[in-house]
């Protein structure tokens, strides 16, 4: 049975880049991988299939020519299968319900069973709307990653996601992936947040021009820069997943309440102020 992995996070945090590179790393390691892009922009597969525009689920269901379900899957780097949901199938006003319904329809076609993946990766959109905790519940997601960067807005969103995913994390894996750190201060900031909410850091992926360089060619770092340190970071995450490094959660994931989160942020602001502006705790200058 395929292992189901879902990636969540604030929009713009690099979730789609991580999803594509993780898929590529797993596939290059010999795994059969299916990536399902759940965003209406239908761009999760771009780095894997290049300029080819995939047939979205919405287009498939609205087609008058009855296309073969196999056409839903575009084949990318190292045989990664790619499915894009595209725009919402209904007007229910809740992206979570819409995504769950779309994934159910994909499974109903039988195309996923025919593809027989070892791993299914869901690239979730940044705004899940209502009832995010119910998204993909029928699919029994084995492992959820919350992608964050070392900035407060991304962590604020991550904290909200922990609250929504906490119930599922008691039985399945849940971990953070820190993306785009540029300094030891940011690494410490992110690690402390992880400790505060009781989640492991699955990977810390530094900011690198290797990503931008690869994306300008429409490729993953795994394909365009396989010997880069960035590629090794993605492969390390893939290796942990294959080795069941996050098979179960500690069950201790707990979001910070609003007051505690604010107090925690202010303490880190004080530390940053001392480092950046030479302000010491009593308010005097250096």
Secondary structure, DSSP 4 states (H G I P E B T S, - for coil): -PEEEEEEE-TTSSHHHHHHHHHHHHHHTT--EEEEE-STT--TTHHHHTTPPPPBHHHHHH-SS---GGGGPEE-GGG-EEEE--S-SS--S-HHHHHHHHHHHHHHTTHHHHHT-SEEEEE--S---S-GGGTTGGGT-SEEEEEE-SSHHHHHHHHHHHHHHHHHHTTSEEEEEEEEE-SHHHHHHHHHHHHHHT--EEEEEE--HHHHHHHHTT--HHHH-TTSHHHHHHHHHHHHHHTTTTSS--S---PPPHHHHHHHHHHHHHHHHHHHH-B-TTS-B-
